[in-house]
Amino acid sequence: MEDGVGTRQPKACITCAKAKLAVVVWEKNAGLKYLEPTVVKKDQMQVAPRDVAALEAKLDRMVEMLAASERNARGRLESGPTTRSSSTFEEITAAPNEAEGQLLMEVFFKRMFPLFPFFMIPPDVTAEKLRREKPFLYLNISMVACQNPSRQRQMVDVVQEYVAERIVIRGEHSLDLLQGLLIHVAWFISVSRFPQPSEQPPDVPKGDGEPHQFIRSTSQLDAFVHLLVAQSLSLGLNQGLSYQKNMNYPLTYLKDTMNVDPQDPVRTLEERRTYLGCYYLTTMLSTCVKDLGPIIRFTRYTDECCNVLDQVAEYPSDAFLVQLVRVMNLADRIHHTLYHTELHSSSVSPTPPPLGLSIRWLEAELKQLKARMPGELPNSGILQVHYSTLEIHLYRIALNNEHSKPNYGDHPLMQLDLLFRCLEATTSFFQNILSLNSALFPFFPFSIMCQFAKAIVTLSQLSLYDHPGWDRAYVESIIDFDQTIDRIVCKLEEEIPFFEQTLGQDPKSTELPEIFGRMRDRAKRMKSMHRRRKDALERNSQPTTVAPMDYDLMMTYPLDLLFPFGEIQSIYGQFS
């Protein structure tokens, strides 16, 4: 190694170095060198100035590092974990600032929270405070409440990157992450999607500097639903604390031995609301979109959460929340009693009970549920929509031709009676949803939209069902399919002037929310599909013993048919 500045080459051997002997170099006339140890006193030793400077610089750096470490430690102790997460969140440049976040929070709690009351934020919590304490919840509230499509798509990217980093890579779990996922799934289909390249208008330049945008799809919805369930299970919110102790006895025993605090933890009301929201949303998707299986079951602990919230009634919305959960409990029982009888094939009796008996039992359950509805309940119109969906789910079993006549019992008119009740429930559903304030329509969560899809499918089936005693003309005289679709779209478009006014105030926004163009497109497709089936039926091109509606396709994929995530027609310029 070559000598350099600040580099010292040893001259003495190890023995001399230990003895602290100076070494003198003697040169012989032959050019050879040999070392002779010589005792040198301290006052005779000389140190090069460059060595002193290097040593002083090293000491200065060490002092600075110790001081910085002390400052950081003091800051962590004073601020706690909230500041650490906040400082990380500040690095997200696309996240809304305090002013924008405050406006979006107002939109959310005024127009969206009444439709999904499964978490509560006290009125005194500002956007900045929520951003510090629950950054992921804050980000998702801002995303779903934002009505600027391009800005909303930026926040979609941030949310998905946040999920990938915190949940997938780091494996974190927290109430903040769970509540954020709950909002994300509840309004998944309401969030703007980045247009496909073929949908870009010709006058919009495609710059190389544009950020990449994610395309939202039904497979992403499945992933977020299961992330939601996984967070709930990781936090243990689906079980009582005493049950967790019994099921994890070895770990609990060791933990209690080392725990100096004898007090047992208490499940908070916030945790109970969040867990009930997970149950409500996943059960709604399972009964109205596609069967997800019993990923979150209604247990005694679920009933306990409902009773606690009902008795405490911390907020007026808690009674509404409990009633929504009980509605979905009955919907789940209807689903598995009438539509999944093969799951009970190992029971004692291989023959299922007559369909009429099962329906009478479920009807009694529905009457008891309605009787428990509080008198002065906020958002009772939303609850009436859920009741109508329950009745549709209960009576549309008559549209299933797989059931033979003996399944209906001894009464020969049982199937016709069920078809008529299904028609009444479907009519009631559309009357209830059209009675809602039009200001809510652009902000409908997934839990409302999938009920709407189920009702539309059922109405089409009833209008086209071919049965010797069923009068399709009578159905059209009660409720017309095309007119019903048009009324829903008109109800939604009543809010277009409000959003156009908002666009005029924001020079950066050039698009209306996609829900307007998307619903117009879906309405045309639904009416066209219904018309084709009706024309085919009138030409007698289908057998009279088979229902003309493609039942399996419609009921398994109503989301993709009504609100597809793939190729869609361009909606640019429709509202400019």
C-alpha positions as CSV (number, residue, x, y, z in Angstrom):
1,M,0.0,0.0,0.0
2,E,1.5,3.4,-0.9
3,D,2.0,6.1,1.6
4,G,-0.6,8.9,1.6
5,V,-1.7,11.8,3.6
6,G,-2.7,10.8,7.1
7,T,-1.4,7.2,6.7
8,R,1.1,6.0,9.2
9,Q,3.4,3.1,8.4
10,P,4.6,1.1,11.5
11,K,8.4,1.2,12.1
12,A,8.7,-0.8,15.3
13,C,8.0,-4.4,15.8
14,I,5.2,-5.6,18.1
15,T,7.6,-6.1,21.1
16,C,9.0,-2.6,20.8
17,A,5.6,-1.1,20.3
18,K,4.3,-2.7,23.6
19,A,7.4,-1.5,25.4
20,K,6.8,2.0,23.9
21,L,10.4,2.2,22.5
22,A,11.2,4.6,19.8
23,V,13.0,3.2,16.8
24,V,16.0,4.9,15.2
25,V,17.0,4.0,11.6
26,W,20.7,3.5,10.9
27,E,22.0,3.4,7.4
28,K,25.1,1.5,6.4
29,N,27.4,2.4,3.5
30,A,26.1,-0.6,1.6
31,G,22.7,0.9,1.4
32,L,21.2,-1.5,3.9
33,K,19.1,-0.4,6.8
34,Y,18.6,-1.9,10.3
35,L,16.5,-0.8,13.2
36,E,17.8,-0.2,16.7
37,P,15.4,0.3,19.6
38,T,16.1,3.3,21.7
39,V,14.3,4.5,24.8
40,V,12.9,8.0,24.2
41,K,11.4,10.2,26.9
42,K,7.9,11.6,26.4
43,D,9.2,15.2,26.2
44,Q,11.5,14.1,23.4
45,M,8.7,12.6,21.3
46,Q,7.5,14.6,18.3
47,V,4.1,14.3,16.6
48,A,3.5,15.4,13.0
49,P,0.9,18.3,12.7
50,R,-1.1,16.5,10.1
51,D,-1.7,13.6,12.6
52,V,-3.0,16.0,15.2
53,A,-5.4,17.6,12.7
54,A,-6.7,14.2,11.6
55,L,-7.3,13.2,15.2
56,E,-9.1,16.4,16.1
57,A,-11.3,16.0,13.0
58,K,-12.2,12.5,14.0
59,L,-13.1,13.6,17.6
60,D,-15.3,16.4,16.2
61,R,-17.2,13.9,14.0
62,M,-17.8,11.6,16.9
63,V,-19.1,14.4,19.1
64,E,-21.5,15.5,16.3
65,M,-22.8,11.9,15.8
66,L,-23.4,11.5,19.5
67,A,-25.3,14.8,19.7
68,A,-27.4,13.9,16.7
69,S,-28.3,10.5,18.2
70,E,-29.3,12.1,21.4
71,R,-31.5,14.6,19.7
72,N,-33.2,11.9,17.6
73,A,-33.8,9.7,20.7
74,R,-35.3,12.7,22.6
75,G,-37.6,13.5,19.6
76,R,-38.9,9.9,19.4
77,L,-39.7,9.9,23.1
78,E,-41.5,13.2,23.0
79,S,-43.5,12.6,19.8
80,G,-44.3,8.9,20.1
81,P,-45.3,6.6,17.2
82,T,-47.8,9.0,15.7
83,T,-45.1,11.5,14.7
84,R,-43.0,8.7,13.2
85,S,-45.8,7.6,10.9
86,S,-46.7,11.2,10.1
87,S,-43.2,12.0,9.0
88,T,-43.2,9.0,6.7
89,F,-46.6,10.1,5.4
90,E,-45.3,13.6,4.6
91,E,-43.1,12.1,2.0
92,I,-46.2,11.2,-0.1
93,T,-46.4,14.2,-2.4
94,A,-49.7,13.2,-4.0
95,A,-51.5,13.1,-0.6
96,P,-54.0,15.9,-0.1
97,N,-52.8,18.8,2.1
98,E,-54.7,20.1,5.1
99,A,-56.9,22.5,3.1
100,E,-57.9,20.0,0.5
101,G,-58.3,17.2,3.0
102,Q,-60.6,19.3,5.1
103,L,-62.9,19.9,2.2
104,L,-62.9,16.2,1.2
105,M,-63.7,15.2,4.8
106,E,-66.7,17.5,4.8
107,V,-67.9,15.9,1.6
108,F,-67.5,12.4,3.0
109,F,-69.3,13.0,6.3
110,K,-72.1,15.0,4.7
111,R,-72.9,12.7,1.7
112,M,-71.1,9.4,2.1
113,F,-71.0,8.5,5.8
114,P,-74.8,8.2,6.2
115,L,-74.6,5.3,3.7
116,F,-71.9,3.4,5.5
117,P,-71.8,4.3,9.3
118,F,-69.2,1.7,10.4
119,F,-66.6,4.1,11.9
120,M,-67.0,7.4,13.6
121,I,-64.7,10.3,13.8
122,P,-65.5,12.9,16.4
123,P,-66.5,16.3,15.1
124,D,-63.5,18.1,16.6
125,V,-61.0,16.0,14.6
126,T,-59.5,18.1,11.8
127,A,-58.0,16.8,8.6
128,E,-54.5,17.5,9.9
129,K,-55.1,15.6,13.1
130,L,-56.6,12.6,11.2
131,R,-53.6,12.8,8.8
132,R,-51.2,12.4,11.7
133,E,-53.0,9.8,13.7
134,K,-54.5,7.6,10.9
135,P,-52.8,8.5,7.6
136,F,-54.2,5.5,5.6
137,L,-57.8,6.2,6.6
138,Y,-57.3,9.8,5.8
139,L,-55.9,9.0,2.4
140,N,-58.8,6.7,1.5
141,I,-61.5,9.1,2.7
142,S,-59.9,11.8,0.6
143,M,-59.7,9.4,-2.4
144,V,-63.4,8.3,-2.4
145,A,-64.7,11.8,-1.6
146,C,-62.6,13.4,-4.4
147,Q,-64.7,14.2,-7.4
148,N,-61.9,15.3,-9.7
149,P,-61.2,12.1,-11.7
150,S,-57.5,13.0,-12.6
151,R,-56.8,13.9,-9.0
152,Q,-58.6,10.9,-7.7
153,R,-56.5,8.6,-9.9
154,Q,-53.4,10.1,-8.5
155,M,-54.6,9.1,-5.0
156,V,-55.5,5.6,-6.2
157,D,-51.8,5.1,-7.1
158,V,-50.7,6.4,-3.7
159,V,-53.1,4.0,-1.9
160,Q,-52.1,1.0,-3.8
161,E,-48.4,1.8,-3.3
162,Y,-49.1,2.3,0.4
163,V,-50.8,-1.1,0.6
164,A,-47.9,-2.8,-1.2
165,E,-45.3,-1.3,1.1
166,R,-47.0,-1.5,4.5
167,I,-49.1,-4.7,4.2
168,V,-47.5,-6.9,1.6
169,I,-43.8,-6.1,2.1
170,R,-43.7,-5.1,5.8
171,G,-46.6,-7.2,7.0
172,E,-48.0,-4.5,9.2
173,H,-51.5,-4.6,10.7
174,S,-53.3,-1.8,12.5
175,L,-56.8,-0.4,13.0
176,D,-55.8,2.4,10.6
177,L,-55.0,0.0,7.8
178,L,-58.2,-2.0,8.4
179,Q,-60.4,1.1,8.4
180,G,-58.7,2.4,5.3
181,L,-59.3,-0.9,3.5
182,L,-62.9,-0.9,4.6
183,I,-63.5,2.5,3.0
184,H,-61.5,1.4,-0.1
185,V,-63.6,-1.7,-0.7
186,A,-66.9,0.0,0.1
187,W,-66.4,2.6,-2.6
188,F,-64.3,0.5,-5.0
189,I,-66.5,0.8,-8.0
190,S,-67.1,4.5,-7.5
191,V,-63.4,5.5,-7.9
192,S,-62.3,6.7,-11.4
193,R,-60.4,4.3,-13.6
194,F,-57.6,5.4,-15.8
195,P,-58.8,5.2,-19.4
196,Q,-57.4,2.6,-21.7
197,P,-54.9,4.0,-24.4
198,S,-57.6,3.5,-27.1
199,E,-59.9,5.7,-25.1
200,Q,-57.7,8.7,-25.0
201,P,-59.2,11.6,-27.0
202,P,-57.2,12.7,-30.0
203,D,-56.6,16.2,-28.7
204,V,-54.9,15.0,-25.5
205,P,-51.1,14.7,-26.0
206,K,-49.4,11.7,-24.5
207,G,-46.4,13.0,-22.7
208,D,-43.5,10.8,-21.7
209,G,-43.4,12.4,-18.3
210,E,-46.9,11.3,-17.3
211,P,-46.9,9.0,-14.3
212,H,-48.0,5.4,-14.7
213,Q,-51.6,4.8,-13.6
214,F,-53.0,1.5,-12.3
215,I,-56.0,-0.1,-13.9
216,R,-58.6,-1.2,-11.4
217,S,-60.2,-4.6,-12.0
218,T,-62.4,-7.1,-10.3
219,S,-59.3,-9.2,-9.5
220,Q,-58.0,-6.2,-7.5
221,L,-61.4,-6.1,-5.7
222,D,-61.0,-9.7,-4.7
223,A,-57.5,-9.0,-3.4
224,F,-58.6,-6.0,-1.4
225,V,-61.5,-7.9,0.1
226,H,-59.1,-10.7,1.3
227,L,-56.6,-8.1,2.6
228,L,-59.5,-6.6,4.6
229,V,-60.4,-10.0,6.1
230,A,-56.7,-10.7,6.8
231,Q,-56.3,-7.4,8.7
232,S,-59.4,-8.2,10.8
233,L,-58.1,-11.6,11.7
234,S,-54.6,-10.4,12.5
235,L,-56.0,-7.8,14.9
236,G,-58.3,-10.5,16.4
237,L,-61.4,-8.3,16.0
238,N,-63.5,-11.2,14.9
239,Q,-63.3,-12.9,18.3
240,G,-63.9,-12.0,21.9
241,L,-60.8,-11.4,24.0
242,S,-61.7,-14.3,26.3
243,Y,-62.1,-16.6,23.3
244,Q,-58.6,-15.7,22.1
245,K,-57.2,-16.6,25.5
246,N,-58.8,-20.0,25.4
247,M,-57.7,-20.8,21.8
248,N,-54.1,-19.6,22.3
249,Y,-53.6,-20.9,25.8
250,P,-49.8,-21.6,25.7
251,L,-49.0,-18.2,24.4
252,T,-51.5,-16.5,26.7
253,Y,-50.0,-18.3,29.7
254,L,-46.5,-17.1,28.9
255,K,-47.7,-13.6,28.2
256,D,-49.7,-13.3,31.4
257,T,-46.7,-14.6,33.4
258,M,-44.5,-11.7,32.1
259,N,-47.3,-9.1,32.3
260,V,-47.2,-7.0,35.4
261,D,-50.6,-5.4,34.7
262,P,-53.3,-7.7,35.9
263,Q,-56.1,-5.8,34.1
264,D,-57.6,-7.5,31.0
265,P,-57.8,-5.4,27.8
266,V,-61.2,-4.1,26.8
267,R,-62.6,-4.1,23.3
268,T,-63.3,-0.6,22.2
269,L,-66.5,0.6,20.5
270,E,-64.4,1.7,17.6
271,E,-63.0,-1.8,17.1
272,R,-66.5,-3.3,17.4
273,R,-67.9,-0.9,14.7
274,T,-65.0,-1.7,12.4
275,Y,-65.4,-5.4,12.8
276,L,-69.2,-5.2,12.1
277,G,-68.4,-3.1,9.0
278,C,-66.2,-5.9,7.7
279,Y,-69.0,-8.5,8.3
280,Y,-71.6,-6.3,6.7
281,L,-69.6,-5.5,3.6
282,T,-68.3,-9.1,2.9
283,T,-71.7,-10.6,3.5
284,M,-73.3,-8.1,1.2
285,L,-70.8,-8.9,-1.6
286,S,-71.3,-12.6,-1.0
287,T,-75.1,-12.5,-1.3
288,C,-75.4,-9.9,-4.1
289,V,-72.2,-10.3,-6.2
290,K,-70.6,-13.7,-5.9
291,D,-70.3,-16.3,-3.1
292,L,-67.2,-15.6,-1.0
293,G,-68.0,-18.3,1.5
294,P,-68.2,-17.8,5.2
295,I,-65.0,-15.7,5.5
296,I,-66.5,-13.7,8.3
297,R,-69.3,-15.5,10.1
298,F,-72.1,-14.2,12.4
299,T,-71.2,-15.6,15.8
300,R,-72.2,-15.0,19.4
301,Y,-69.4,-12.4,19.5
302,T,-71.0,-10.6,16.5
303,D,-74.3,-10.6,18.4
304,E,-72.5,-9.3,21.5
305,C,-71.0,-6.4,19.5
306,C,-74.5,-5.5,18.2
307,N,-76.0,-5.6,21.7
308,V,-73.2,-3.5,23.2
309,L,-73.5,-0.8,20.5
310,D,-77.3,-0.9,20.8
311,Q,-77.2,-0.4,24.6
312,V,-74.4,2.2,24.7
313,A,-75.7,4.2,21.7
314,E,-72.6,6.5,21.7
315,Y,-73.8,8.0,18.5
316,P,-77.2,8.2,16.8
317,S,-75.9,6.2,13.9
318,D,-75.1,3.2,16.1
319,A,-78.7,2.0,16.0
320,F,-78.8,2.2,12.2
321,L,-75.5,0.3,12.1
322,V,-76.8,-2.5,14.2
323,Q,-79.9,-2.9,12.1
324,L,-77.8,-3.1,8.9
325,V,-75.7,-5.9,10.4
326,R,-78.8,-7.8,11.5
327,V,-80.3,-7.4,8.0
328,M,-77.1,-9.0,6.5
329,N,-77.3,-11.9,9.1
330,L,-80.7,-12.8,7.8
331,A,-79.6,-12.3,4.2
332,D,-76.8,-14.8,4.9
333,R,-79.3,-17.3,6.4
334,I,-81.6,-17.0,3.4
335,H,-78.6,-17.4,1.1
336,H,-77.5,-20.7,2.6
337,T,-80.9,-22.1,3.4
338,L,-82.4,-21.6,-0.1
339,Y,-79.5,-21.5,-2.5
340,H,-76.8,-23.7,-1.0
341,T,-78.8,-26.8,0.1
342,E,-76.0,-29.0,-1.2
343,L,-73.9,-27.9,1.8
344,H,-76.2,-29.8,4.1
345,S,-76.1,-33.1,2.2
346,S,-74.5,-34.8,5.1
347,S,-77.4,-34.1,7.5
348,V,-79.5,-36.8,9.0
349,S,-82.4,-36.4,6.5
350,P,-81.2,-36.6,2.9
351,T,-84.4,-34.9,1.7
352,P,-84.5,-31.1,2.3
353,P,-87.7,-29.7,3.8
354,P,-90.4,-28.4,1.5
355,L,-89.5,-25.0,0.1
356,G,-92.7,-23.5,1.4
357,L,-91.9,-24.4,5.0
358,S,-88.4,-22.8,4.7
359,I,-89.8,-19.6,3.3
360,R,-92.5,-19.3,6.0
361,W,-89.8,-19.7,8.7
362,L,-87.6,-17.0,7.0
363,E,-90.6,-14.7,6.5
364,A,-91.2,-14.9,10.3
365,E,-87.6,-13.9,10.9
366,L,-88.0,-10.9,8.5
367,K,-91.1,-9.7,10.3
368,Q,-89.4,-9.9,13.7
369,L,-86.4,-8.0,12.3
370,K,-88.7,-5.2,11.0
371,A,-90.5,-5.1,14.3
372,R,-87.1,-4.4,16.1
373,M,-86.5,-1.3,13.9
374,P,-86.3,1.8,16.2
375,G,-89.0,4.4,15.7
376,E,-86.8,7.5,15.0
377,L,-84.0,6.0,13.1
378,P,-81.8,8.1,10.9
379,N,-81.5,7.1,7.3
380,S,-84.5,4.9,7.5
381,G,-84.8,5.1,3.7
382,I,-81.5,3.3,3.3
383,L,-82.7,0.6,5.7
384,Q,-86.0,0.2,3.7
385,V,-83.9,-0.4,0.6
386,H,-82.1,-3.2,2.5
387,Y,-85.4,-4.7,3.6
388,S,-86.6,-4.8,0.0
389,T,-83.4,-6.5,-1.0
390,L,-84.0,-9.2,1.7
391,E,-87.5,-9.9,0.3
392,I,-86.1,-10.1,-3.3
393,H,-83.5,-12.6,-2.1
394,L,-86.1,-14.6,-0.3
395,Y,-88.7,-14.8,-3.1
396,R,-86.6,-14.9,-6.2
397,I,-86.0,-18.6,-5.5
398,A,-89.2,-19.1,-7.5
399,L,-87.3,-18.1,-10.7
400,N,-85.0,-21.1,-10.3
401,N,-86.3,-23.9,-12.4
402,E,-84.1,-26.5,-10.7
403,H,-86.8,-26.9,-8.0
404,S,-89.4,-29.5,-8.8
405,K,-93.0,-29.1,-8.0
406,P,-92.9,-31.3,-4.8
407,N,-90.4,-28.8,-3.4
408,Y,-93.2,-26.2,-3.1
409,G,-95.3,-28.4,-0.8
410,D,-98.9,-29.4,-1.3
411,H,-100.1,-26.0,-2.5
412,P,-100.2,-25.9,-6.3
413,L,-100.0,-22.1,-6.5
414,M,-97.0,-21.8,-4.2
415,Q,-94.6,-20.9,-7.1
416,L,-97.0,-18.3,-8.5
417,D,-97.5,-16.8,-5.1
418,L,-93.7,-16.5,-4.6
419,L,-93.3,-14.9,-8.1
420,F,-95.9,-12.3,-7.2
421,R,-94.3,-11.6,-3.9
422,C,-90.9,-11.2,-5.7
423,L,-92.6,-8.7,-8.0
424,E,-93.9,-6.7,-5.0
425,A,-90.5,-6.7,-3.4
426,T,-88.8,-5.6,-6.6
427,T,-91.3,-2.8,-7.1
428,S,-90.8,-1.7,-3.5
429,F,-87.0,-1.6,-3.9
430,F,-87.2,0.8,-6.8
431,Q,-89.8,3.0,-5.1
432,N,-87.5,3.2,-2.0
433,I,-84.3,3.9,-3.8
434,L,-86.0,6.6,-6.0
435,S,-87.3,8.2,-2.8
436,L,-83.8,8.9,-1.6
437,N,-82.2,12.4,-2.0
438,S,-80.6,12.7,-5.4
439,A,-77.5,14.2,-3.8
440,L,-76.7,10.7,-2.5
441,F,-76.7,9.0,-5.9
442,P,-73.2,10.0,-7.1
443,F,-71.8,8.8,-3.8
444,F,-73.5,5.3,-3.5
445,P,-71.1,2.8,-2.0
446,F,-70.7,-0.7,-3.4
447,S,-73.2,-2.1,-0.8
448,I,-75.9,0.0,-2.5
449,M,-74.8,-0.5,-6.1
450,C,-74.7,-4.3,-5.8
451,Q,-78.3,-4.3,-4.4
452,F,-79.3,-2.2,-7.4
453,A,-77.7,-4.7,-9.7
454,K,-79.5,-7.6,-8.1
455,A,-82.9,-5.8,-8.3
456,I,-82.3,-4.9,-12.0
457,V,-81.5,-8.6,-12.8
458,T,-84.6,-9.8,-10.9
459,L,-86.9,-7.3,-12.7
460,S,-85.6,-8.5,-16.1
461,Q,-86.2,-12.1,-15.1
462,L,-89.7,-11.4,-13.9
463,S,-90.5,-9.5,-17.1
464,L,-89.4,-12.4,-19.2
465,Y,-90.2,-15.5,-17.1
466,D,-92.1,-18.1,-19.1
467,H,-94.6,-19.9,-16.9
468,P,-98.1,-21.2,-17.8
469,G,-99.7,-19.1,-15.0
470,W,-97.4,-16.1,-15.2
471,D,-98.6,-13.0,-17.0
472,R,-95.7,-11.0,-18.4
473,A,-98.0,-8.2,-19.6
474,Y,-99.2,-7.8,-16.0
475,V,-95.6,-7.3,-14.9
476,E,-95.0,-4.6,-17.4
477,S,-98.2,-2.8,-16.3
478,I,-96.9,-2.8,-12.7
479,I,-93.3,-1.8,-13.4
480,D,-91.7,-1.3,-16.9
481,F,-88.0,-2.3,-17.2
482,D,-86.9,0.5,-19.6
483,Q,-88.7,3.2,-17.8
484,T,-87.2,2.1,-14.4
485,I,-83.7,2.2,-15.8
486,D,-84.4,5.7,-17.3
487,R,-85.7,7.0,-13.9
488,I,-82.6,5.8,-12.1
489,V,-80.3,7.5,-14.6
490,C,-82.4,10.8,-14.5
491,K,-82.3,10.7,-10.7
492,L,-78.5,10.5,-10.9
493,E,-78.2,13.2,-13.5
494,E,-80.1,15.7,-11.4
495,E,-76.8,16.3,-9.7
496,I,-74.8,17.2,-12.9
497,P,-75.4,21.0,-12.5
498,F,-73.8,20.8,-9.1
499,F,-70.7,19.1,-10.4
500,E,-70.6,21.4,-13.5
501,Q,-70.6,24.4,-11.1
502,T,-67.7,22.8,-9.2
503,L,-65.8,22.3,-12.4
504,G,-66.1,26.0,-13.2
505,Q,-64.5,26.8,-9.9
506,D,-61.5,24.5,-10.4
507,P,-59.5,25.3,-13.5
508,K,-57.4,22.1,-13.1
509,S,-60.5,19.9,-13.4
510,T,-61.8,19.1,-16.9
511,E,-63.8,15.9,-16.3
512,L,-67.0,15.1,-14.5
513,P,-67.0,12.1,-12.2
514,E,-67.0,8.9,-14.3
515,I,-70.2,7.7,-12.6
516,F,-72.3,9.8,-14.9
517,G,-70.9,8.6,-18.2
518,R,-70.6,5.1,-16.9
519,M,-74.3,4.8,-15.8
520,R,-75.5,6.1,-19.2
521,D,-73.4,3.5,-20.9
522,R,-74.6,0.7,-18.6
523,A,-78.2,1.8,-19.0
524,K,-78.0,1.5,-22.8
525,R,-76.4,-2.0,-22.5
526,M,-79.0,-3.2,-20.0
527,K,-81.9,-2.1,-22.0
528,S,-80.4,-3.5,-25.2
529,M,-79.8,-6.9,-23.5
530,H,-83.3,-7.0,-22.2
531,R,-84.8,-6.1,-25.5
532,R,-82.9,-8.8,-27.3
533,R,-84.2,-11.4,-24.9
534,K,-87.7,-10.1,-25.1
535,D,-87.7,-10.2,-28.9
536,A,-86.3,-13.8,-28.9
537,L,-89.0,-14.8,-26.5
538,E,-91.8,-13.3,-28.6
539,R,-90.5,-15.1,-31.6
540,N,-90.8,-18.4,-29.7
541,S,-87.1,-19.1,-30.3
542,Q,-86.6,-20.4,-26.8
543,P,-88.1,-23.5,-25.2
544,T,-91.1,-22.7,-23.0
545,T,-89.8,-24.9,-20.2
546,V,-86.6,-22.8,-19.7
547,A,-86.5,-19.3,-18.3
548,P,-85.3,-17.0,-21.0
549,M,-82.8,-15.2,-18.7
550,D,-79.3,-16.5,-18.5
551,Y,-79.7,-17.0,-14.7
552,D,-76.2,-18.2,-13.8
553,L,-74.4,-15.6,-15.8
554,M,-76.5,-12.7,-14.6
555,M,-76.4,-13.6,-10.9
556,T,-72.7,-14.7,-10.8
557,Y,-71.4,-11.6,-12.6
558,P,-73.8,-8.7,-12.1
559,L,-70.9,-6.4,-11.3
560,D,-69.1,-7.0,-14.5
561,L,-72.2,-6.7,-16.6
562,L,-73.5,-3.5,-15.0
563,F,-70.2,-1.9,-14.1
564,P,-67.4,-3.6,-16.1
565,F,-63.8,-2.8,-15.4
566,G,-62.4,-3.7,-18.8
567,E,-62.8,-1.9,-22.1
568,I,-65.5,0.8,-21.8
569,Q,-66.6,3.4,-24.3
570,S,-64.9,6.8,-24.1
571,I,-66.8,9.3,-22.1
572,Y,-64.6,12.3,-22.9
573,G,-66.5,15.3,-24.2
574,Q,-69.9,14.1,-23.1
575,F,-70.3,16.8,-20.5
576,S,-67.9,19.5,-21.6
